[in-house]
Amino acid sequence: MKAFIDEHRDVYGGEPICKVLPIAPSTYRDHAARRADPGRASARERRDVGLRDNVRRIFEADFEVYGLRKIWRQLRR
């Protein structure tokens, strides 16, 4: 939805599009601000970036055959 708003907001405006789509204008503006400045990301988003690197490392180290449960257990160790 955010990509659609970005593509069409110059023609129709952001708020009218948000009125038609099920998204609050403030939610869209907050997402756009976080995309422009990653320092505004929440603690959860910043933590997920670090976890993403660890998940990728574990997945690749085990010949890319580990599934969700095995990766989760490996991360807990």
PDB file of N, H, CA, C and O in Angstrom:
ATOM      1  N   MET A   1       0.811  -1.179   0.000  1.00  0.00           N
ATOM      2  CA  MET A   1       0.000   0.000   0.000  1.00  0.00           C
ATOM      3  C   MET A   1       0.861   1.253   0.000  1.00  0.00           C
ATOM      4  O   MET A   1       0.552   2.239  -0.669  1.00  0.00           O
ATOM      5  N   LYS A   2       1.955   1.196   0.768  1.00  0.00           N
ATOM      6  H   LYS A   2       2.206   0.395   1.311  1.00  0.00           H
ATOM      7  CA  LYS A   2       2.802   2.379   0.854  1.00  0.00           C
ATOM      8  C   LYS A   2       3.437   2.709  -0.490  1.00  0.00           C
ATOM      9  O   LYS A   2       3.587   3.880  -0.841  1.00  0.00           O
ATOM     10  N   ALA A   3       3.810   1.672  -1.244  1.00  0.00           N
ATOM     11  H   ALA A   3       3.688   0.721  -0.958  1.00  0.00           H
ATOM     12  CA  ALA A   3       4.388   1.898  -2.567  1.00  0.00           C
ATOM     13  C   ALA A   3       3.348   2.523  -3.500  1.00  0.00           C
ATOM     14  O   ALA A   3       3.669   3.397  -4.305  1.00  0.00           O
ATOM     15  N   PHE A   4       2.113   2.070  -3.384  1.00  0.00           N
ATOM     16  H   PHE A   4       1.852   1.360  -2.730  1.00  0.00           H
ATOM     17  CA  PHE A   4       1.038   2.632  -4.209  1.00  0.00           C
ATOM     18  C   PHE A   4       0.843   4.110  -3.895  1.00  0.00           C
ATOM     19  O   PHE A   4       0.701   4.929  -4.803  1.00  0.00           O
ATOM     20  N   ILE A   5       0.835   4.449  -2.611  1.00  0.00           N
ATOM     21  H   ILE A   5       0.950   3.784  -1.873  1.00  0.00           H
ATOM     22  CA  ILE A   5       0.666   5.854  -2.217  1.00  0.00           C
ATOM     23  C   ILE A   5       1.832   6.686  -2.737  1.00  0.00           C
ATOM     24  O   ILE A   5       1.633   7.788  -3.248  1.00  0.00           O
ATOM     25  N   ASP A   6       3.059   6.155  -2.608  1.00  0.00           N
ATOM     26  H   ASP A   6       3.220   5.260  -2.193  1.00  0.00           H
ATOM     27  CA  ASP A   6       4.227   6.885  -3.098  1.00  0.00           C
ATOM     28  C   ASP A   6       4.129   7.163  -4.596  1.00  0.00           C
ATOM     29  O   ASP A   6       4.484   8.250  -5.052  1.00  0.00           O
ATOM     30  N   GLU A   7       3.653   6.191  -5.354  1.00  0.00           N
ATOM     31  H   GLU A   7       3.365   5.308  -4.984  1.00  0.00           H
ATOM     32  CA  GLU A   7       3.567   6.340  -6.804  1.00  0.00           C
ATOM     33  C   GLU A   7       2.504   7.354  -7.233  1.00  0.00           C
ATOM     34  O   GLU A   7       2.684   8.057  -8.227  1.00  0.00           O
ATOM     35  N   HIS A   8       1.404   7.431  -6.493  1.00  0.00           N
ATOM     36  H   HIS A   8       1.257   6.860  -5.686  1.00  0.00           H
ATOM     37  CA  HIS A   8       0.262   8.228  -6.946  1.00  0.00           C
ATOM     38  C   HIS A   8       0.009   9.498  -6.134  1.00  0.00           C
ATOM     39  O   HIS A   8      -0.940  10.226  -6.426  1.00  0.00           O
ATOM     40  N   ARG A   9       0.820   9.777  -5.139  1.00  0.00           N
ATOM     41  H   ARG A   9       1.590   9.186  -4.902  1.00  0.00           H
ATOM     42  CA  ARG A   9       0.514  10.930  -4.298  1.00  0.00           C
ATOM     43  C   ARG A   9       0.750  12.256  -4.989  1.00  0.00           C
ATOM     44  O   ARG A   9       0.143  13.256  -4.607  1.00  0.00           O
ATOM     45  N   ASP A  10       1.620  12.301  -6.003  1.00  0.00           N
ATOM     46  H   ASP A  10       2.113  11.489  -6.314  1.00  0.00           H
ATOM     47  CA  ASP A  10       1.826  13.554  -6.737  1.00  0.00           C
ATOM     48  C   ASP A  10       0.584  13.947  -7.524  1.00  0.00           C
ATOM     49  O   ASP A  10       0.307  15.134  -7.697  1.00  0.00           O
ATOM     50  N   VAL A  11      -0.158  12.966  -7.998  1.00  0.00           N
ATOM     51  H   VAL A  11       0.067  12.002  -7.858  1.00  0.00           H
ATOM     52  CA  VAL A  11      -1.346  13.239  -8.805  1.00  0.00           C
ATOM     53  C   VAL A  11      -2.565  13.490  -7.912  1.00  0.00           C
ATOM     54  O   VAL A  11      -3.288  14.467  -8.110  1.00  0.00           O
ATOM     55  N   TYR A  12      -2.795  12.606  -6.926  1.00  0.00           N
ATOM     56  H   TYR A  12      -2.208  11.812  -6.765  1.00  0.00           H
ATOM     57  CA  TYR A  12      -4.023  12.662  -6.130  1.00  0.00           C
ATOM     58  C   TYR A  12      -3.838  13.222  -4.723  1.00  0.00           C
ATOM     59  O   TYR A  12      -4.812  13.617  -4.082  1.00  0.00           O
ATOM     60  N   GLY A  13      -2.612  13.260  -4.245  1.00  0.00           N
ATOM     61  H   GLY A  13      -1.821  12.939  -4.766  1.00  0.00           H
ATOM     62  CA  GLY A  13      -2.359  13.693  -2.874  1.00  0.00           C
ATOM     63  C   GLY A  13      -2.387  12.505  -1.931  1.00  0.00           C
ATOM     64  O   GLY A  13      -3.107  11.534  -2.164  1.00  0.00           O
ATOM     65  N   GLY A  14      -1.614  12.583  -0.877  1.00  0.00           N
ATOM     66  H   GLY A  14      -1.029  13.372  -0.687  1.00  0.00           H
ATOM     67  CA  GLY A  14      -1.498  11.465   0.054  1.00  0.00           C
ATOM     68  C   GLY A  14      -2.731  11.230   0.901  1.00  0.00           C
ATOM     69  O   GLY A  14      -3.173  10.092   1.059  1.00  0.00           O
ATOM     70  N   GLU A  15      -3.291  12.300   1.449  1.00  0.00           N
ATOM     71  H   GLU A  15      -2.932  13.224   1.320  1.00  0.00           H
ATOM     72  CA  GLU A  15      -4.429  12.135   2.356  1.00  0.00           C
ATOM     73  C   GLU A  15      -5.685  11.614   1.661  1.00  0.00           C
ATOM     74  O   GLU A  15      -6.364  10.758   2.228  1.00  0.00           O
ATOM     75  N   PRO A  16      -6.030  12.089   0.457  1.00  0.00           N
ATOM     76  CA  PRO A  16      -7.206  11.499  -0.217  1.00  0.00           C
ATOM     77  C   PRO A  16      -7.036  10.010  -0.506  1.00  0.00           C
ATOM     78  O   PRO A  16      -7.997   9.244  -0.423  1.00  0.00           O
ATOM     79  N   ILE A  17      -5.817   9.604  -0.845  1.00  0.00           N
ATOM     80  H   ILE A  17      -5.037  10.226  -0.913  1.00  0.00           H
ATOM     81  CA  ILE A  17      -5.582   8.177  -1.095  1.00  0.00           C
ATOM     82  C   ILE A  17      -5.749   7.403   0.211  1.00  0.00           C
ATOM     83  O   ILE A  17      -6.338   6.323   0.221  1.00  0.00           O
ATOM     84  N   CYS A  18      -5.233   7.950   1.307  1.00  0.00           N
ATOM     85  H   CYS A  18      -4.754   8.828   1.298  1.00  0.00           H
ATOM     86  CA  CYS A  18      -5.355   7.268   2.603  1.00  0.00           C
ATOM     87  C   CYS A  18      -6.809   7.154   3.047  1.00  0.00           C
ATOM     88  O   CYS A  18      -7.173   6.195   3.728  1.00  0.00           O
ATOM     89  N   LYS A  19      -7.642   8.122   2.669  1.00  0.00           N
ATOM     90  H   LYS A  19      -7.346   8.901   2.116  1.00  0.00           H
ATOM     91  CA  LYS A  19      -9.065   8.044   3.016  1.00  0.00           C
ATOM     92  C   LYS A  19      -9.740   6.867   2.324  1.00  0.00           C
ATOM     93  O   LYS A  19     -10.616   6.219   2.897  1.00  0.00           O
ATOM     94  N   VAL A  20      -9.324   6.593   1.074  1.00  0.00           N
ATOM     95  H   VAL A  20      -8.613   7.119   0.609  1.00  0.00           H
ATOM     96  CA  VAL A  20      -9.920   5.499   0.322  1.00  0.00           C
ATOM     97  C   VAL A  20      -9.351   4.162   0.787  1.00  0.00           C
ATOM     98  O   VAL A  20     -10.089   3.188   0.935  1.00  0.00           O
ATOM     99  N   LEU A  21      -8.049   4.115   1.016  1.00  0.00           N
ATOM    100  H   LEU A  21      -7.450   4.907   0.895  1.00  0.00           H
ATOM    101  CA  LEU A  21      -7.399   2.888   1.483  1.00  0.00           C
ATOM    102  C   LEU A  21      -7.522   2.786   2.992  1.00  0.00           C
ATOM    103  O   LEU A  21      -7.680   3.807   3.662  1.00  0.00           O
ATOM    104  N   PRO A  22      -7.453   1.587   3.544  1.00  0.00           N
ATOM    105  CA  PRO A  22      -7.584   1.439   5.005  1.00  0.00           C
ATOM    106  C   PRO A  22      -6.267   1.717   5.733  1.00  0.00           C
ATOM    107  O   PRO A  22      -5.720   0.829   6.388  1.00  0.00           O
ATOM    108  N   ILE A  23      -5.754   2.954   5.620  1.00  0.00           N
ATOM    109  H   ILE A  23      -6.197   3.675   5.088  1.00  0.00           H
ATOM    110  CA  ILE A  23      -4.532   3.327   6.324  1.00  0.00           C
ATOM    111  C   ILE A  23      -4.668   4.776   6.777  1.00  0.00           C
ATOM    112  O   ILE A  23      -5.139   5.632   6.027  1.00  0.00           O
ATOM    113  N   ALA A  24      -4.256   5.035   7.993  1.00  0.00           N
ATOM    114  H   ALA A  24      -3.874   4.340   8.602  1.00  0.00           H
ATOM    115  CA  ALA A  24      -4.336   6.389   8.532  1.00  0.00           C
ATOM    116  C   ALA A  24      -3.202   7.225   7.938  1.00  0.00           C
ATOM    117  O   ALA A  24      -2.088   6.725   7.776  1.00  0.00           O
ATOM    118  N   PRO A  25      -3.471   8.480   7.614  1.00  0.00           N
ATOM    119  CA  PRO A  25      -2.413   9.331   7.071  1.00  0.00           C
ATOM    120  C   PRO A  25      -1.209   9.448   8.014  1.00  0.00           C
ATOM    121  O   PRO A  25      -0.067   9.505   7.558  1.00  0.00           O
ATOM    122  N   SER A  26      -1.462   9.484   9.314  1.00  0.00           N
ATOM    123  H   SER A  26      -2.390   9.438   9.684  1.00  0.00           H
ATOM    124  CA  SER A  26      -0.347   9.593  10.261  1.00  0.00           C
ATOM    125  C   SER A  26       0.534   8.343  10.224  1.00  0.00           C
ATOM    126  O   SER A  26       1.749   8.440  10.392  1.00  0.00           O
ATOM    127  N   THR A  27      -0.065   7.181  10.008  1.00  0.00           N
ATOM    128  H   THR A  27      -1.052   7.103   9.871  1.00  0.00           H
ATOM    129  CA  THR A  27       0.710   5.939   9.890  1.00  0.00           C
ATOM    130  C   THR A  27       1.593   5.984   8.659  1.00  0.00           C
ATOM    131  O   THR A  27       2.758   5.591   8.714  1.00  0.00           O
ATOM    132  N   TYR A  28       1.054   6.455   7.559  1.00  0.00           N
ATOM    133  H   TYR A  28       0.107   6.774   7.514  1.00  0.00           H
ATOM    134  CA  TYR A  28       1.846   6.567   6.332  1.00  0.00           C
ATOM    135  C   TYR A  28       2.992   7.555   6.517  1.00  0.00           C
ATOM    136  O   TYR A  28       4.127   7.268   6.136  1.00  0.00           O
ATOM    137  N   ARG A  29       2.700   8.718   7.102  1.00  0.00           N
ATOM    138  H   ARG A  29       1.779   8.951   7.412  1.00  0.00           H
ATOM    139  CA  ARG A  29       3.748   9.725   7.297  1.00  0.00           C
ATOM    140  C   ARG A  29       4.840   9.214   8.232  1.00  0.00           C
ATOM    141  O   ARG A  29       6.020   9.483   8.005  1.00  0.00           O
ATOM    142  N   ASP A  30       4.465   8.486   9.274  1.00  0.00           N
ATOM    143  H   ASP A  30       3.507   8.268   9.458  1.00  0.00           H
ATOM    144  CA  ASP A  30       5.447   7.930  10.203  1.00  0.00           C
ATOM    145  C   ASP A  30       6.346   6.917   9.493  1.00  0.00           C
ATOM    146  O   ASP A  30       7.561   6.917   9.691  1.00  0.00           O
ATOM    147  N   HIS A  31       5.752   6.061   8.674  1.00  0.00           N
ATOM    148  H   HIS A  31       4.765   6.061   8.513  1.00  0.00           H
ATOM    149  CA  HIS A  31       6.535   5.077   7.927  1.00  0.00           C
ATOM    150  C   HIS A  31       7.492   5.772   6.957  1.00  0.00           C
ATOM    151  O   HIS A  31       8.648   5.368   6.834  1.00  0.00           O
ATOM    152  N   ALA A  32       7.020   6.810   6.271  1.00  0.00           N
ATOM    153  H   ALA A  32       6.081   7.138   6.371  1.00  0.00           H
ATOM    154  CA  ALA A  32       7.871   7.538   5.328  1.00  0.00           C
ATOM    155  C   ALA A  32       9.030   8.212   6.057  1.00  0.00           C
ATOM    156  O   ALA A  32      10.146   8.247   5.540  1.00  0.00           O
ATOM    157  N   ALA A  33       8.779   8.744   7.246  1.00  0.00           N
ATOM    158  H   ALA A  33       7.872   8.716   7.666  1.00  0.00           H
ATOM    159  CA  ALA A  33       9.842   9.395   8.015  1.00  0.00           C
ATOM    160  C   ALA A  33      10.885   8.383   8.475  1.00  0.00           C
ATOM    161  O   ALA A  33      12.081   8.675   8.451  1.00  0.00           O
ATOM    162  N   ARG A  34      10.443   7.186   8.898  1.00  0.00           N
ATOM    163  H   ARG A  34       9.472   6.948   8.917  1.00  0.00           H
ATOM    164  CA  ARG A  34      11.397   6.149   9.314  1.00  0.00           C
ATOM    165  C   ARG A  34      12.204   5.636   8.137  1.00  0.00           C
ATOM    166  O   ARG A  34      13.379   5.302   8.294  1.00  0.00           O
ATOM    167  N   ARG A  35      11.598   5.567   6.968  1.00  0.00           N
ATOM    168  H   ARG A  35      10.644   5.839   6.841  1.00  0.00           H
ATOM    169  CA  ARG A  35      12.327   5.130   5.780  1.00  0.00           C
ATOM    170  C   ARG A  35      13.395   6.158   5.406  1.00  0.00           C
ATOM    171  O   ARG A  35      14.487   5.782   4.981  1.00  0.00           O
ATOM    172  N   ALA A  36      13.095   7.452   5.557  1.00  0.00           N
ATOM    173  H   ALA A  36      12.207   7.758   5.902  1.00  0.00           H
ATOM    174  CA  ALA A  36      14.043   8.512   5.226  1.00  0.00           C
ATOM    175  C   ALA A  36      15.165   8.597   6.251  1.00  0.00           C
ATOM    176  O   ALA A  36      16.306   8.895   5.897  1.00  0.00           O
ATOM    177  N   ASP A  37      14.849   8.335   7.531  1.00  0.00           N
ATOM    178  H   ASP A  37      13.923   8.093   7.819  1.00  0.00           H
ATOM    179  CA  ASP A  37      15.841   8.418   8.608  1.00  0.00           C
ATOM    180  C   ASP A  37      15.781   7.140   9.439  1.00  0.00           C
ATOM    181  O   ASP A  37      14.956   7.046  10.348  1.00  0.00           O
ATOM    182  N   PRO A  38      16.639   6.145   9.150  1.00  0.00           N
ATOM    183  CA  PRO A  38      16.602   4.880   9.881  1.00  0.00           C
ATOM    184  C   PRO A  38      16.856   5.028  11.379  1.00  0.00           C
ATOM    185  O   PRO A  38      16.539   4.118  12.145  1.00  0.00           O
ATOM    186  N   GLY A  39      17.412   6.138  11.804  1.00  0.00           N
ATOM    187  H   GLY A  39      17.669   6.877  11.181  1.00  0.00           H
ATOM    188  CA  GLY A  39      17.628   6.373  13.227  1.00  0.00           C
ATOM    189  C   GLY A  39      16.324   6.505  14.009  1.00  0.00           C
ATOM    190  O   GLY A  39      16.326   6.384  15.234  1.00  0.00           O
ATOM    191  N   ARG A  40      15.224   6.749  13.324  1.00  0.00           N
ATOM    192  H   ARG A  40      15.223   6.847  12.329  1.00  0.00           H
ATOM    193  CA  ARG A  40      13.916   6.854  13.977  1.00  0.00           C
ATOM    194  C   ARG A  40      13.240   5.506  14.157  1.00  0.00           C
ATOM    195  O   ARG A  40      12.130   5.435  14.686  1.00  0.00           O
ATOM    196  N   ALA A  41      13.893   4.440  13.725  1.00  0.00           N
ATOM    197  H   ALA A  41      14.794   4.498  13.296  1.00  0.00           H
ATOM    198  CA  ALA A  41      13.302   3.104  13.832  1.00  0.00           C
ATOM    199  C   ALA A  41      13.132   2.729  15.306  1.00  0.00           C
ATOM    200  O   ALA A  41      13.878   3.187  16.172  1.00  0.00           O
ATOM    201  N   SER A  42      12.141   1.895  15.564  1.00  0.00           N
ATOM    202  H   SER A  42      11.535   1.523  14.861  1.00  0.00           H
ATOM    203  CA  SER A  42      11.892   1.456  16.930  1.00  0.00           C
ATOM    204  C   SER A  42      12.980   0.485  17.383  1.00  0.00           C
ATOM    205  O   SER A  42      13.741  -0.040  16.570  1.00  0.00           O
ATOM    206  N   ALA A  43      13.038   0.262  18.675  1.00  0.00           N
ATOM    207  H   ALA A  43      12.420   0.688  19.336  1.00  0.00           H
ATOM    208  CA  ALA A  43      14.031  -0.677  19.224  1.00  0.00           C
ATOM    209  C   ALA A  43      13.809  -2.073  18.642  1.00  0.00           C
ATOM    210  O   ALA A  43      14.771  -2.792  18.375  1.00  0.00           O
ATOM    211  N   ARG A  44      12.566  -2.453  18.446  1.00  0.00           N
ATOM    212  H   ARG A  44      11.784  -1.868  18.663  1.00  0.00           H
ATOM    213  CA  ARG A  44      12.257  -3.764  17.876  1.00  0.00           C
ATOM    214  C   ARG A  44      12.793  -3.896  16.455  1.00  0.00           C
ATOM    215  O   ARG A  44      13.363  -4.926  16.095  1.00  0.00           O
ATOM    216  N   GLU A  45      12.611  -2.855  15.652  1.00  0.00           N
ATOM    217  H   GLU A  45      12.148  -2.018  15.945  1.00  0.00           H
ATOM    218  CA  GLU A  45      13.124  -2.894  14.275  1.00  0.00           C
ATOM    219  C   GLU A  45      14.643  -2.979  14.247  1.00  0.00           C
ATOM    220  O   GLU A  45      15.211  -3.717  13.442  1.00  0.00           O
ATOM    221  N   ARG A  46      15.306  -2.224  15.125  1.00  0.00           N
ATOM    222  H   ARG A  46      14.844  -1.624  15.779  1.00  0.00           H
ATOM    223  CA  ARG A  46      16.773  -2.276  15.182  1.00  0.00           C
ATOM    224  C   ARG A  46      17.246  -3.646  15.641  1.00  0.00           C
ATOM    225  O   ARG A  46      18.239  -4.156  15.121  1.00  0.00           O
ATOM    226  N   ARG A  47      16.559  -4.254  16.604  1.00  0.00           N
ATOM    227  H   ARG A  47      15.753  -3.840  17.027  1.00  0.00           H
ATOM    228  CA  ARG A  47      16.927  -5.586  17.069  1.00  0.00           C
ATOM    229  C   ARG A  47      16.716  -6.630  15.978  1.00  0.00           C
ATOM    230  O   ARG A  47      17.516  -7.553  15.826  1.00  0.00           O
ATOM    231  N   ASP A  48      15.628  -6.474  15.218  1.00  0.00           N
ATOM    232  H   ASP A  48      14.979  -5.724  15.341  1.00  0.00           H
ATOM    233  CA  ASP A  48      15.340  -7.421  14.139  1.00  0.00           C
ATOM    234  C   ASP A  48      16.419  -7.414  13.063  1.00  0.00           C
ATOM    235  O   ASP A  48      16.695  -8.449  12.456  1.00  0.00           O
ATOM    236  N   VAL A  49      17.028  -6.261  12.824  1.00  0.00           N
ATOM    237  H   VAL A  49      16.803  -5.421  13.317  1.00  0.00           H
ATOM    238  CA  VAL A  49      18.102  -6.193  11.836  1.00  0.00           C
ATOM    239  C   VAL A  49      19.273  -7.062  12.281  1.00  0.00           C
ATOM    240  O   VAL A  49      19.844  -7.793  11.471  1.00  0.00           O
ATOM    241  N   GLY A  50      19.636  -6.989  13.568  1.00  0.00           N
ATOM    242  H   GLY A  50      19.172  -6.396  14.226  1.00  0.00           H
ATOM    243  CA  GLY A  50      20.707  -7.832  14.086  1.00  0.00           C
ATOM    244  C   GLY A  50      20.345  -9.306  14.050  1.00  0.00           C
ATOM    245  O   GLY A  50      21.183 -10.147  13.724  1.00  0.00           O
ATOM    246  N   LEU A  51      19.113  -9.620  14.382  1.00  0.00           N
ATOM    247  H   LEU A  51      18.432  -8.937  14.647  1.00  0.00           H
ATOM    248  CA  LEU A  51      18.670 -11.012  14.333  1.00  0.00           C
ATOM    249  C   LEU A  51      18.657 -11.548  12.909  1.00  0.00           C
ATOM    250  O   LEU A  51      18.965 -12.716  12.672  1.00  0.00           O
ATOM    251  N   ARG A  52      18.301 -10.695  11.974  1.00  0.00           N
ATOM    252  H   ARG A  52      18.050  -9.746  12.167  1.00  0.00           H
ATOM    253  CA  ARG A  52      18.270 -11.116  10.570  1.00  0.00           C
ATOM    254  C   ARG A  52      19.654 -11.580  10.131  1.00  0.00           C
ATOM    255  O   ARG A  52      19.779 -12.574   9.416  1.00  0.00           O
ATOM    256  N   ASP A  53      20.685 -10.868  10.552  1.00  0.00           N
ATOM    257  H   ASP A  53      20.583 -10.060  11.133  1.00  0.00           H
ATOM    258  CA  ASP A  53      22.054 -11.257  10.204  1.00  0.00           C
ATOM    259  C   ASP A  53      22.416 -12.605  10.823  1.00  0.00           C
ATOM    260  O   ASP A  53      23.041 -13.443  10.173  1.00  0.00           O
ATOM    261  N   ASN A  54      22.021 -12.812  12.084  1.00  0.00           N
ATOM    262  H   ASN A  54      21.513 -12.131  12.612  1.00  0.00           H
ATOM    263  CA  ASN A  54      22.307 -14.091  12.744  1.00  0.00           C
ATOM    264  C   ASN A  54      21.541 -15.242  12.105  1.00  0.00           C
ATOM    265  O   ASN A  54      22.091 -16.330  11.931  1.00  0.00           O
ATOM    266  N   VAL A  55      20.293 -15.017  11.758  1.00  0.00           N
ATOM    267  H   VAL A  55      19.847 -14.133  11.899  1.00  0.00           H
ATOM    268  CA  VAL A  55      19.496 -16.068  11.116  1.00  0.00           C
ATOM    269  C   VAL A  55      20.124 -16.442   9.778  1.00  0.00           C
ATOM    270  O   VAL A  55      20.236 -17.624   9.452  1.00  0.00           O
ATOM    271  N   ARG A  56      20.527 -15.452   9.012  1.00  0.00           N
ATOM    272  H   ARG A  56      20.435 -14.492   9.277  1.00  0.00           H
ATOM    273  CA  ARG A  56      21.162 -15.716   7.712  1.00  0.00           C
ATOM    274  C   ARG A  56      22.457 -16.508   7.906  1.00  0.00           C
ATOM    275  O   ARG A  56      22.728 -17.445   7.155  1.00  0.00           O
ATOM    276  N   ARG A  57      23.259 -16.136   8.911  1.00  0.00           N
ATOM    277  H   ARG A  57      23.039 -15.375   9.521  1.00  0.00           H
ATOM    278  CA  ARG A  57      24.522 -16.824   9.175  1.00  0.00           C
ATOM    279  C   ARG A  57      24.277 -18.286   9.524  1.00  0.00           C
ATOM    280  O   ARG A  57      24.958 -19.168   8.999  1.00  0.00           O
ATOM    281  N   ILE A  58      23.317 -18.556  10.398  1.00  0.00           N
ATOM    282  H   ILE A  58      22.764 -17.840  10.824  1.00  0.00           H
ATOM    283  CA  ILE A  58      23.010 -19.931  10.808  1.00  0.00           C
ATOM    284  C   ILE A  58      22.478 -20.725   9.617  1.00  0.00           C
ATOM    285  O   ILE A  58      22.879 -21.869   9.401  1.00  0.00           O
ATOM    286  N   PHE A  59      21.595 -20.131   8.860  1.00  0.00           N
ATOM    287  H   PHE A  59      21.269 -19.202   9.035  1.00  0.00           H
ATOM    288  CA  PHE A  59      21.004 -20.814   7.705  1.00  0.00           C
ATOM    289  C   PHE A  59      22.074 -21.210   6.693  1.00  0.00           C
ATOM    290  O   PHE A  59      22.074 -22.333   6.188  1.00  0.00           O
ATOM    291  N   GLU A  60      22.987 -20.280   6.400  1.00  0.00           N
ATOM    292  H   GLU A  60      22.986 -19.368   6.810  1.00  0.00           H
ATOM    293  CA  GLU A  60      24.030 -20.569   5.422  1.00  0.00           C
ATOM    294  C   GLU A  60      25.075 -21.534   5.967  1.00  0.00           C
ATOM    295  O   GLU A  60      25.615 -22.339   5.208  1.00  0.00           O
ATOM    296  N   ALA A  61      25.374 -21.475   7.261  1.00  0.00           N
ATOM    297  H   ALA A  61      24.936 -20.821   7.878  1.00  0.00           H
ATOM    298  CA  ALA A  61      26.382 -22.355   7.858  1.00  0.00           C
ATOM    299  C   ALA A  61      25.922 -23.809   7.849  1.00  0.00           C
ATOM    300  O   ALA A  61      26.752 -24.718   7.829  1.00  0.00           O
ATOM    301  N   ASP A  62      24.639 -24.035   7.863  1.00  0.00           N
ATOM    302  H   ASP A  62      23.965 -23.297   7.879  1.00  0.00           H
ATOM    303  CA  ASP A  62      24.111 -25.396   7.889  1.00  0.00           C
ATOM    304  C   ASP A  62      23.531 -25.806   6.543  1.00  0.00           C
ATOM    305  O   ASP A  62      22.498 -26.470   6.467  1.00  0.00           O
ATOM    306  N   PHE A  63      24.220 -25.395   5.485  1.00  0.00           N
ATOM    307  H   PHE A  63      25.059 -24.855   5.547  1.00  0.00           H
ATOM    308  CA  PHE A  63      23.919 -25.813   4.110  1.00  0.00           C
ATOM    309  C   PHE A  63      22.507 -25.441   3.659  1.00  0.00           C
ATOM    310  O   PHE A  63      21.940 -26.090   2.779  1.00  0.00           O
ATOM    311  N   GLU A  64      21.953 -24.411   4.255  1.00  0.00           N
ATOM    312  H   GLU A  64      22.414 -23.885   4.969  1.00  0.00           H
ATOM    313  CA  GLU A  64      20.636 -23.873   3.889  1.00  0.00           C
ATOM    314  C   GLU A  64      19.524 -24.913   3.951  1.00  0.00           C
ATOM    315  O   GLU A  64      18.609 -24.906   3.128  1.00  0.00           O
ATOM    316  N   VAL A  65      19.610 -25.810   4.937  1.00  0.00           N
ATOM    317  H   VAL A  65      20.353 -25.816   5.606  1.00  0.00           H
ATOM    318  CA  VAL A  65      18.565 -26.817   5.097  1.00  0.00           C
ATOM    319  C   VAL A  65      17.815 -26.668   6.423  1.00  0.00           C
ATOM    320  O   VAL A  65      16.776 -27.302   6.605  1.00  0.00           O
ATOM    321  N   TYR A  66      18.314 -25.846   7.354  1.00  0.00           N
ATOM    322  H   TYR A  66      19.158 -25.331   7.207  1.00  0.00           H
ATOM    323  CA  TYR A  66      17.623 -25.663   8.626  1.00  0.00           C
ATOM    324  C   TYR A  66      16.288 -24.971   8.393  1.00  0.00           C
ATOM    325  O   TYR A  66      16.190 -24.055   7.577  1.00  0.00           O
ATOM    326  N   GLY A  67      15.277 -25.408   9.103  1.00  0.00           N
ATOM    327  H   GLY A  67      15.358 -26.152   9.766  1.00  0.00           H
ATOM    328  CA  GLY A  67      13.971 -24.776   9.059  1.00  0.00           C
ATOM    329  C   GLY A  67      13.811 -23.813  10.215  1.00  0.00           C
ATOM    330  O   GLY A  67      14.761 -23.527  10.943  1.00  0.00           O
ATOM    331  N   LEU A  68      12.603 -23.319  10.372  1.00  0.00           N
ATOM    332  H   LEU A  68      11.831 -23.552   9.781  1.00  0.00           H
ATOM    333  CA  LEU A  68      12.295 -22.327  11.395  1.00  0.00           C
ATOM    334  C   LEU A  68      12.628 -22.824  12.788  1.00  0.00           C
ATOM    335  O   LEU A  68      13.286 -22.114  13.549  1.00  0.00           O
ATOM    336  N   ARG A  69      12.189 -24.030  13.145  1.00  0.00           N
ATOM    337  H   ARG A  69      11.655 -24.607  12.527  1.00  0.00           H
ATOM    338  CA  ARG A  69      12.399 -24.528  14.506  1.00  0.00           C
ATOM    339  C   ARG A  69      13.870 -24.716  14.834  1.00  0.00           C
ATOM    340  O   ARG A  69      14.317 -24.366  15.926  1.00  0.00           O
ATOM    341  N   LYS A  70      14.618 -25.266  13.895  1.00  0.00           N
ATOM    342  H   LYS A  70      14.255 -25.551  13.008  1.00  0.00           H
ATOM    343  CA  LYS A  70      16.039 -25.500  14.167  1.00  0.00           C
ATOM    344  C   LYS A  70      16.810 -24.188  14.276  1.00  0.00           C
ATOM    345  O   LYS A  70      17.699 -24.062  15.118  1.00  0.00           O
ATOM    346  N   ILE A  71      16.484 -23.228  13.447  1.00  0.00           N
ATOM    347  H   ILE A  71      15.762 -23.331  12.763  1.00  0.00           H
ATOM    348  CA  ILE A  71      17.147 -21.928  13.544  1.00  0.00           C
ATOM    349  C   ILE A  71      16.798 -21.262  14.857  1.00  0.00           C
ATOM    350  O   ILE A  71      17.673 -20.679  15.498  1.00  0.00           O
ATOM    351  N   TRP A  72      15.531 -21.332  15.281  1.00  0.00           N
ATOM    352  H   TRP A  72      14.820 -21.805  14.760  1.00  0.00           H
ATOM    353  CA  TRP A  72      15.108 -20.734  16.537  1.00  0.00           C
ATOM    354  C   TRP A  72      15.853 -21.373  17.698  1.00  0.00           C
ATOM    355  O   TRP A  72      16.328 -20.673  18.592  1.00  0.00           O
ATOM    356  N   ARG A  73      15.958 -22.702  17.690  1.00  0.00           N
ATOM    357  H   ARG A  73      15.572 -23.270  16.964  1.00  0.00           H
ATOM    358  CA  ARG A  73      16.681 -23.397  18.764  1.00  0.00           C
ATOM    359  C   ARG A  73      18.157 -23.022  18.760  1.00  0.00           C
ATOM    360  O   ARG A  73      18.755 -22.846  19.821  1.00  0.00           O
ATOM    361  N   GLN A  74      18.736 -22.901  17.594  1.00  0.00           N
ATOM    362  H   GLN A  74      18.250 -23.044  16.732  1.00  0.00           H
ATOM    363  CA  GLN A  74      20.152 -22.529  17.491  1.00  0.00           C
ATOM    364  C   GLN A  74      20.362 -21.115  18.037  1.00  0.00           C
ATOM    365  O   GLN A  74      21.358 -20.864  18.716  1.00  0.00           O
ATOM    366  N   LEU A  75      19.469 -20.214  17.760  1.00  0.00           N
ATOM    367  H   LEU A  75      18.661 -20.418  17.208  1.00  0.00           H
ATOM    368  CA  LEU A  75      19.572 -18.850  18.275  1.00  0.00           C
ATOM    369  C   LEU A  75      19.440 -18.815  19.799  1.00  0.00           C
ATOM    370  O   LEU A  75      20.081 -17.995  20.456  1.00  0.00           O
ATOM    371  N   ARG A  76      18.624 -19.687  20.356  1.00  0.00           N
ATOM    372  H   ARG A  76      18.104 -20.353  19.823  1.00  0.00           H
ATOM    373  CA  ARG A  76      18.449 -19.718  21.814  1.00  0.00           C
ATOM    374  C   ARG A  76      19.671 -20.250  22.526  1.00  0.00           C
ATOM    375  O   ARG A  76      19.880 -19.941  23.699  1.00  0.00           O
ATOM    376  N   ARG A  77      20.498 -21.055  21.836  1.00  0.00           N
ATOM    377  H   ARG A  77      20.328 -21.306  20.883  1.00  0.00           H
ATOM    378  CA  ARG A  77      21.709 -21.613  22.460  1.00  0.00           C
ATOM    379  C   ARG A  77      22.714 -20.565  22.680  1.00  0.00           C
ATOM    380  O   ARG A  77      23.796 -20.846  23.195  1.00  0.00           O
TER     381      ARG A  77
END
